[in-house]
């Protein structure tokens, strides 16, 4: 198995699936675009699978789009906010 290229993928997927209703990747992509971060649904899928690295700017935007903290995405804490 290949080494993961990011830390946040697993928790990103958990946060997305925790939304009611579950947020499709295309919706997350649209939220990010409003913040000036362009990531396609395919790119987001690769992030969730650990196949694509993430920049600091993307990390902050993804956390905001999912309404979680960057620390939670980075597995530094168990508190989502």
Residue pairs with C-beta under 8 A, 6 or more apart in sequence:
2 51
4 50
5 50
5 51
5 52
5 53
6 47
6 50
6 52
6 53
6 54
7 73
7 74
7 75
8 47
8 54
8 59
8 62
8 73
8 74
9 47
9 48
9 49
9 50
10 48
10 50
11 68
11 72
11 73
11 75
12 44
12 47
12 48
12 62
12 66
12 73
13 48
15 66
15 67
15 68
15 73
15 80
16 22
16 23
16 25
16 28
16 48
16 66
19 66
23 66
24 41
25 41
25 44
25 45
26 41
28 41
28 44
28 62
28 65
28 66
29 39
29 40
29 41
29 44
31 65
32 38
32 39
32 58
32 61
32 62
32 65
35 61
35 64
35 65
36 61
37 57
37 58
37 61
37 62
39 47
39 58
43 52
46 52
47 54
47 62
54 62
59 70
59 73
59 74
60 70
62 73
63 69
63 70
63 72
63 73
66 73
67 81
68 80
68 81
69 77
69 79
69 80
69 81
71 77
71 79
72 78
72 79
72 80
72 81
